[in-house]
């Protein structure tokens, strides 16, 4: 029970930090405030348009997108936890499906969400 509470606190801190970053960025650049869900969706739309993803890759990206909408942040470590471990085999197997470029893809998504490339 104690680790569950600690995990909950940690997750909430990540969510708050991500939202604060987005808010400060919005104020600094004078751009429109965009909800977390919209930031995630726009980032993934940009990612989807960059190349022809295979069907299994699209399915995995859609699952990561849904998780990011729920949690704000998905890291390499998160991919070794549920729901990714039991369904997709964890980070190593998922990474193989992306030709070992998954860390770069996750970084790109975060860049699109918080780095100024928010238009699809």
JOURQUI-V663256 format. One line per field, one symbol per residue. phi: phi as a letter, one per 20 degrees, with the letter a starting at -180 (. if undefined). Layout:
phi->???
//
This chain:
phi->.fffffffffffffffffffgfffgfffemeffdfgfffffffffffgffbeefffffffffffgfffffdmccdgfffecfefffednnggffgffdlmdggfffffgffffcdodeee
//
